[in-house]
């Protein structure tokens, strides 16, 4: 009697708006048992050109729950051409023998497991760029349940603006009075409303779609990123996009909130980057290594101020803002 009454109450407009606001501003934590396992082939039977490839990675501390994330990716309403899990040979010396049966079983539904060098979190993108250089890549994290229309929203946004990097969530790089990049903690968070810009930075766990050739060639410099930015892959990927002059735009229709494992975001890496100041230190290293990166960010800041762009317009209006090099 009580439960039906609560459900009816939550359907009233004021409560619906409250629920939507909570979903938009906070990540929801649910238990793995709340998601349904894949029971059919999760890849498209009508190959695209270029292909749509979903790529992710994991490590020994999370491999026991990776099947929950993969299940959510195999049950998407829009099916990818490939779903690839990249694992480091050094971390799993026995290869498939070291993997849980729950993960191995998902190969029958379309999961591909590939092996590579240990590049930490960079494994979710860099090996895929080498393996699929002419295809569209979408990255996912290994501690997230993705909503059923997650991939569809990213891909449809890409079709509208094929030269842009599209992201499920963006932050906004902010500049001080001297046009210097402010510390990472002073950026504008959850900045959905901004139009395409080099000042938009993405948060990888919500998903990022990379068109072919949208990143600078230094994306493959393993020696460089492992020295300069070993634990902040998202900032390095953003820098490579800026150096390639590829603008970034949040998916405007994608306000579905992702669902993470309980305490999934809390890890040694998270503490090192946030509480330990790792984001600030490594961002400064990236900016110091690439003087041109600072110049491009400053120029984009001036363009944003001069044009007075405070909100995103239509896709048609925003096509005129693309750089002259076609990216």
C-alpha positions in Angstrom: 0.0 0.0 0.0 2.8 2.4 0.9 5.0 1.7 -2.1 2.3 2.4 -4.7 1.5 5.6 -3.0 5.2 6.7 -3.0 5.4 5.8 -6.8 2.3 7.9 -7.6 3.7 10.8 -5.5 7.0 10.8 -7.4 5.2 11.0 -10.7 3.9 14.6 -9.9 5.8 17.3 -11.9 7.6 18.9 -8.9 9.0 15.6 -7.8 9.9 14.6 -11.4 11.9 17.8 -11.7 13.7 17.1 -8.5 14.6 13.6 -9.6 15.9 15.0 -12.9 18.0 17.6 -11.1 19.5 15.0 -8.9 20.4 12.8 -11.8 22.0 15.7 -13.7 24.1 16.9 -10.8 25.1 13.7 -9.0 26.4 10.3 -10.0 24.0 7.6 -8.7 25.5 4.6 -7.0 23.7 1.2 -7.5 24.6 -2.3 -6.9 25.7 -4.6 -9.8 22.6 -6.9 -9.3 20.4 -4.0 -10.6 21.7 -4.6 -14.1 20.6 -7.3 -16.5 23.2 -9.6 -18.1 23.5 -9.6 -21.9 21.5 -12.5 -23.5 22.0 -11.6 -27.2 24.8 -10.6 -29.6 25.8 -7.0 -28.7 27.4 -5.9 -32.0 25.7 -4.6 -35.1 25.1 -7.0 -38.0 25.3 -4.1 -40.5 28.9 -2.9 -40.5 29.4 0.8 -40.7 32.2 2.7 -42.5 33.9 4.1 -40.6 33.3 1.5 -37.8 32.0 2.5 -34.4 34.4 1.0 -31.8 33.9 1.1 -28.0 37.1 0.7 -26.1 37.9 0.3 -22.4 40.5 -1.1 -20.1 40.8 -2.6 -16.6 43.3 -3.9 -14.1 43.6 -6.7 -11.5 41.8 -4.7 -8.8 38.7 -4.3 -10.9 38.7 -7.2 -13.2 36.3 -9.2 -10.9 33.5 -6.7 -11.7 34.3 -5.8 -15.3 31.5 -8.0 -16.6 28.9 -5.7 -15.1 30.2 -2.8 -17.2 30.6 -4.9 -20.3 27.0 -6.2 -19.9 25.7 -2.6 -20.0 27.8 -2.0 -23.1 26.5 -5.1 -24.9 22.9 -4.1 -24.2 23.0 -0.7 -25.9 20.1 0.3 -28.1 22.6 1.3 -30.8 25.0 -1.6 -31.2 28.7 -0.8 -31.9 30.8 -2.5 -34.6 33.3 -3.7 -32.0 33.7 -3.7 -28.2 37.3 -4.1 -27.1 38.7 -4.7 -23.6 42.4 -3.9 -23.5 44.5 -5.6 -20.8 48.2 -5.4 -19.9 50.1 -8.6 -20.4 52.3 -7.8 -17.4 49.3 -7.6 -15.1 47.8 -10.9 -16.4 50.7 -13.1 -17.2 48.4 -16.1 -17.6 46.3 -14.1 -20.0 42.8 -15.7 -20.2 43.6 -18.1 -17.4 43.8 -15.0 -15.1 40.5 -13.6 -16.1 37.1 -14.4 -14.4 34.7 -16.7 -16.1 32.0 -14.0 -16.0 34.1 -11.8 -18.3 35.3 -14.6 -20.6 31.7 -15.7 -21.1 30.8 -12.4 -22.7 33.0 -13.1 -25.7 30.1 -15.1 -27.1 28.0 -11.9 -27.1 30.6 -9.8 -28.9 33.3 -8.8 -26.4 36.9 -8.8 -27.8 39.8 -9.1 -25.4 43.1 -7.8 -26.7 46.6 -7.6 -25.0 49.0 -4.7 -24.9 51.7 -3.1 -22.9 50.9 -1.6 -19.5 50.1 2.0 -20.2 47.9 2.5 -17.1 44.6 4.2 -17.9 46.0 5.2 -21.3 45.2 1.7 -22.4 41.6 2.5 -23.0 42.5 4.7 -26.0 46.1 4.6 -27.3 46.1 0.9 -28.4 42.7 1.4 -30.0 44.0 4.4 -32.0 46.7 2.1 -33.4 44.4 -0.8 -34.1 41.5 1.3 -35.6 43.2 4.5 -37.1 40.4 5.2 -39.5 37.4 4.4 -37.3 35.3 6.3 -34.7 36.4 5.4 -31.1 34.3 5.8 -28.0 36.0 5.3 -24.6 34.3 3.9 -21.5 35.5 3.3 -17.9 35.5 -0.1 -16.1 33.5 0.9 -13.0 30.4 2.3 -14.6 27.0 1.1 -15.7 26.1 2.8 -18.9 22.4 3.7 -19.7 20.8 1.8 -22.6 20.9 4.9 -24.9 24.3 6.1 -23.9 26.1 5.1 -27.1 23.2 6.2 -29.3 23.3 9.7 -27.9 27.0 10.0 -28.6 26.8 8.6 -32.1 23.8 10.7 -33.2 25.6 13.8 -31.9 28.7 12.8 -33.9 26.6 12.5 -37.1 25.4 16.1 -36.6 28.9 17.4 -36.0 31.4 14.8 -37.5 34.5 16.9 -37.0 34.0 17.5 -33.3 34.9 15.4 -30.3 31.7 14.7 -28.4 31.6 14.0 -24.7 29.0 12.9 -22.2 30.3 15.5 -19.7 32.5 18.5 -20.1 34.3 20.9 -17.8 35.3 24.4 -18.9 38.9 25.6 -18.7 39.0 29.0 -17.1 41.6 31.8 -17.5 42.7 34.5 -15.1 43.1 38.2 -15.9 46.5 37.5 -17.4 45.0 34.8 -19.7 46.8 32.1 -17.8 45.1 28.8 -17.3 43.6 28.6 -13.8 44.3 25.6 -11.5 42.3 22.5 -12.4 40.1 22.8 -9.2 39.0 26.3 -10.4 37.6 25.2 -13.7 33.9 25.3 -14.4 32.4 22.0 -13.6 29.5 20.3 -15.5 29.6 23.0 -18.2 27.0 21.5 -20.5 25.8 24.8 -21.9 28.9 26.0 -23.7 29.2 25.7 -27.5 32.1 23.8 -29.1 35.4 25.0 -27.9 39.0 24.2 -27.2 38.3 25.3 -23.7 35.9 22.4 -23.1 37.6 19.5 -21.4 35.9 16.1 -21.0 35.5 13.7 -18.1 36.2 10.2 -19.5 33.9 8.1 -17.3 30.8 9.6 -19.1 32.1 8.5 -22.4 34.0 10.4 -25.2 33.7 10.0 -28.9 36.8 10.6 -31.0 36.5 11.0 -34.8 39.4 9.7 -36.9 42.5 11.9 -36.8 41.1 14.2 -34.1 44.2 14.0 -31.9 47.7 15.3 -32.3 50.4 12.8 -33.3 52.0 13.0 -29.9 49.1 10.9 -28.6 51.3 7.9 -29.3 54.4 9.3 -27.4 54.3 6.7 -24.6 57.7 7.9 -23.2 56.3 11.4 -23.0 52.9 11.0 -21.5 54.2 8.4 -19.0 56.7 10.9 -17.8 54.7 14.2 -18.0 51.2 13.0 -17.2 51.2 9.4 -16.1 47.9 9.5 -14.1 45.9 12.2 -15.9 45.0 10.6 -19.2 41.9 12.8 -19.7 44.0 16.0 -19.4 46.5 14.5 -21.9 43.8 13.6 -24.3 42.3 17.1 -24.0 45.7 18.6 -24.8 46.1 16.4 -27.8 42.7 17.6 -29.1 43.7 21.2 -28.6 47.0 20.8 -30.4 45.1 19.3 -33.3 42.6 22.2 -33.1 39.7 19.8 -32.7 36.9 21.4 -30.7 35.0 19.6 -28.0 31.3 19.7 -27.3 29.1 18.1 -24.7 26.1 16.0 -25.9 23.3 18.4 -25.3 20.6 15.7 -25.2 22.6 13.4 -23.0 21.5 14.2 -19.5 21.2 10.5 -18.5 23.3 10.1 -15.5 25.8 7.3 -15.5 25.7 4.8 -12.6 28.9 3.8 -10.8 29.8 1.0 -8.6 29.7 1.8 -4.8 33.0 3.6 -4.1 34.0 3.0 -7.7 35.4 6.5 -8.1 37.4 6.3 -4.9 40.8 4.8 -5.6 44.5 5.4 -5.0 44.6 7.2 -8.3 41.7 9.4 -7.5 43.2 10.4 -4.2 46.6 11.1 -5.9 45.0 13.3 -8.5 42.6 15.2 -6.4 43.7 15.2 -2.8 47.4 14.9 -3.6 47.4 17.7 -6.2 48.3 15.3 -9.1 45.9 17.1 -11.5 47.5 20.5 -10.8 51.1 19.3 -11.1 50.6 17.3 -14.3 48.5 19.9 -15.9 51.3 22.4 -15.4 53.8 19.9 -16.9 51.7 19.5 -20.0 51.3 23.3 -20.4 55.0 23.9 -19.9 56.0 21.2 -22.4 53.7 22.6 -25.1 54.0 26.4 -25.3 51.7 26.3 -28.3 49.0 24.7 -26.1 49.0 27.9 -24.0 48.7 30.0 -27.1 45.8 28.1 -28.5 43.9 28.2 -25.2 44.5 32.0 -24.8 43.3 32.6 -28.4 40.2 30.5 -27.8 39.6 32.5 -24.6 39.8 35.8 -26.5 37.5 34.4 -29.2 34.9 33.3 -26.6 34.9 36.7 -24.9 34.8 38.6 -28.2 31.9 36.6 -29.6 30.0 36.7 -26.2 29.1 33.1 -26.5 27.4 32.1 -23.2 25.2 29.2 -24.5 25.2 26.6 -27.2 23.2 27.3 -30.3 21.9 24.9 -32.9 24.2 22.5 -34.7 23.8 24.5 -37.9 24.9 27.7 -36.2 27.9 26.1 -34.6 29.3 24.6 -37.8 30.5 28.0 -38.7 32.8 28.0 -35.7 34.9 25.2 -36.9 38.6 25.9 -37.5 39.8 26.6 -41.0 41.7 23.3 -41.1 38.4 21.4 -41.1 38.6 20.0 -37.6 
